[in-house]
Amino acid sequence: MSKPNCHDAMTLMLKEIRLKIPFDLPETTICGGDCRGCSKKMLELLDTEASYWESMIDQQVPTLADLKNLQLLALRTFKILHRNHLV
């Protein structure tokens, strides 16, 4: 099996992010109780970045750096959501 190119890898990563990260949580759930890192801000940032790449994927070829940056942002967001018991 061959490795995917950057375009295919970005497409796969975007699908995985949309499946694993709960972007549709109500604000009362996100901001209720003890907070360890701002889940709301991280969700907004990741949603903005993912939406950007979803709209640009056919017009701009992502680089390995773009893939790595999106991966790190998604991982940080997931960790904060996990710490706040939202996933």
Secondary structure, 3 states (H helix, E strand, C coil): CCCCCHHHHHHHHHHHHHHHCCCCCCHHHHCCCCCCCCHHHHHHHHHHHHHHHHHHCCCCCCCHHHHHHHHHHHHHHHHHHHHCCCC
